[in-house]
Amino acid sequence: MGFYSPPELVDVTIEKGVDKAKASVLTLSVLGFAAGMFIGLAGIAFIRAMGTMPAEWGSLVLLIGACVFPFGLICLLLAGGELVTGNMMVVSMALFAKRITGKEWLRNIAIVTIFNFIGAFFVAYFFGHLAGALQGDFAARTILVAQGRTKDDFLQAFLSGIACNILVSTGVYLNFAAKDFMGKIAGIWLPIMGFVMSGFQHVVANMFIIPAGILAGGVTWGDFWMNMIPVFLGNVIGGGGFIAFMYFAAYKIGTGKNASSK
């Protein structure tokens, strides 16, 4: 078959989670930076795709941007990258299987989060700001998108973060399920387009979008941190508490085939 069955997919994900948890600091740092960079580049394309389209076009504007943004996750998953939102699902699956420790889980999440931010901010500052990709006619759209990320209160941002990483982690999960290149692209594309179209909050995307808005003069660093905390926590619950735990419970706990026996 060109894909793994659902029970097989749980085993595949657990093994990937173990590999990620035990990767070296250098590997996690470089691939974490790469993932943040790709998400940032996708963010630039997302904003420029919507560009100066009039507000009267309504949801069509967002749909166009949503169709463009998934290439960032496609690049980092197929070329190589460590994205913290995906790892919240993958590494958590290994933790549930008792193949790694809580300390190893925390180490992976912490290192990848830091370098995702460095990569995303690098793109916002050097390519969006200094190179001018988000200046001029695109500055107003940059500010509008950044303000849209920071307007939610704590509970709204938290719940939006949960919904977001249910979809993002599903995209990562479907990428593992497919064995061929085009199957992986399709599996990633649709859930990511869905989260963007729905306006849900993704912590790494926000690590690019909000600093880009700060550099454009539309939001503040205070807005950034007030967004990061609830969105990060929501993303953890969406990836680890929903996708990872649901499938682990269904195919390991529910069947009595807990992978910890390996």
N, C-alpha and C positions, 0 to 999 in steps of 0.2 A: 504493500500500500504506500501511497505518497504521503501518509500522515500517521502519527501515533494514535492509538486508541486512547480514550479518556483514562483508563487505569494505567496504561503505559506512560502517559504524559505526566502523571504524578511522579513516577519513578525518575523520569528524565529531569523533571524540574528539581527534585531533591538532589540529584547528583550535581546539577549546575549550581545549586545553592551551596553545596559543600565546597565546590571548586572556588566559588566567589568568596566564601568566608575565609578560606585558607590561602587566598592569593597574597602576594607580597605587597608591601606598602607602595613600592614603585609602580607595580602593575595597576593597583587600584587608583593611584594618583594620576598616572598618565591617562588611563581609560576614563577616569572620572572627569578629568579636564576635557577630553575628547567629547564625551557625552554632553557636557554643558555647552561646549562650543557648537556642536551640531544643533542642539535645541535653540541656542541663540541665533544661529544662521537661519533656522526655520522661522524663528520669530521675526527676523528682518523681512524675509520673504512674505510672511503672513501679513505684516503691516503694509508693505509696499503693494501687495496684491489688492488690498482694500483701498489703499492710497487715498485719492481725493474723491472717491465715489460719493454721490450725494446721499444724505440721510433718507431721502424719499424712496430709495431703493430697498429700504428695510432689511429683512433677513437675508436677501440675496447677497448683500455685501459680506456678511459673516460666512455664508455658505462658500463663497469664492475663497475667502481666507482659510476656511476649514479644509478645503480640498488641497491646499498647498502645504499646510503645516506638517502633515504626517511624514514628509520626506526626511525630517530631522531624526525621528525615531527609527525609520527604515535604515538610514545611514549608520547610526550608532549600533544598532542591533546586528546588521549584516557585516559591517566593516570592523566592528569592535568598539565597545563602550560600556561603561559602568554608570547606569542611571539609577539614582537612589530610589525613585518611585517603583521601578521594576524590581530592584533588589528588596524592597519592602515586602514583595510577594515571594520572590525566589528564595532569598536567604531565610525568610520566615518558614517556608516549607521545610527546609533542612532542619531548622530549629524544632519544629513540631515533631519531626521524625527522630529527634534526639541524636542527630548526626553531627551537630555542632553545639557549642555552648552559648549561653546568653552573652558572654563577654566577646566571643567571636562575632556574634550578630551585631553587637553594638559597635565593635571596631570597624566592620565593613560599612555600616550605615554612616558612621561619623566621618570616616575618611572620604567616602564617595560624596557625601553631602558637601563637604568643604571644597572639594575639587570640582564638583558640578557648579558651585557658585563662582569659583575662580574662572572657569571656562565661559560661563554665561556672561559674567561681568566683563571679561576680556572682549567678547564680541560686542557688547553694548557700548563699551568705551572706545575701542579702537576702530571698529567697523561702522557701528551705528552713529557714534558721535564724531570722532576725529576724521574718519573717511567720508562722513556726510551722508551715509545711506539713509539715516532717519532725520535728516535736517531738511530745511526748506519746506517744500510742499508736504512732506511726510511728517513733519514735527507735530502738527495738530492731531493727526491720527495716532501717533505714538502716545501723546498725552491722553487722548481719549481712551485708548486701550488700557493704559496704566491706571487711570482713574477708575475704570470699570473693574479692575482687579482689587482696588483698595477701598471701594465704597461699602463692601459687606461688613456687617458687624461680626463679632467673634463666632457666634453660633452659625450664622450663614456661611462664613468662610470655612468653618470646620465641616459642616455637612456637605458643602460643595466639594471640599477636598476628598471626602469619602467617595462621593459619586464619581469624581474624576478618576481616582485610582482604581476603582472597580473597572472602569473602561480601559485605562492605560495598562493595568496589569493583565487584563484580558488580551490586549494586543500583544504583550510580551509572551503570554502563555500560548496564544495561537501561533506565534512565530516559532516557539519550540515544537508545537504540534506538527507543523509542516516540514517535509523533508526536501522540498524543492524551492528554488529561488522565488519563483512567481507566487507559490503558495504562501511563503513567508511574507511577501509584500502585501498580498491581499489580506492576510490575517492581521497584519499591523495596521494597514490603512483605515479600514472601516471603523474599528473602535476609537482610534485616535481622532478621526474626522468627527465622530459622534461626540466626543468630549469637548472638542473645540466649538462645535456648533451649539452645544448645550450651554456653553459659557462656564463650565466647571473649572475649579481652581487647581492648578498643577504647580507644585512648589518650585520645580526647576524652571519651568516656563516663566514663572513670576520672578525668579532670580535674574532673568534677562529683562522682562517687560517693565518691571517697576524701576530698576536702575536706569533703563532707557528713558522712562518718563521723568525721572529725577534729573538726568542730564539735559532733558528738553525743557525743564523748568516747571513741570506740571504737578509733581508730587514730592514728598519728602522722605528722608531716611526713617523718620518716625512711622510714616505710613508703611514703609517696607517691613519693619520689624513687627508691627501690629498685624500684618498679613501673614508673615512667615510662620508664626507660632501655630495659629489654628489650622492653616492649610497643611503644614507638615504633619501635625497630629491626625488630621483627617485623612491624609494620604496613607499614613501608617495603618489606620483602621481599614481603609478601603482595600489596600493591597494585601496586608497580612491577616486582618480580621475577617475579611469577606472572601476574596478569591483563594488565598492560600489555605485558610482554615476550612472553608467549605469543601474544597476538593480533597484535601487531606482527610477530613472527617468522613466524606462519602466513600473514598476508595481505599483508605487505610484503616481508620478506626472502625468504620461501619462493616468492613469485610474481615476484620481481624488480621490484616496483613500489614501491620505497622512496620515501616522501613527501618526502625531502630534495631531490628533483629539482624540487619546485615553486618 
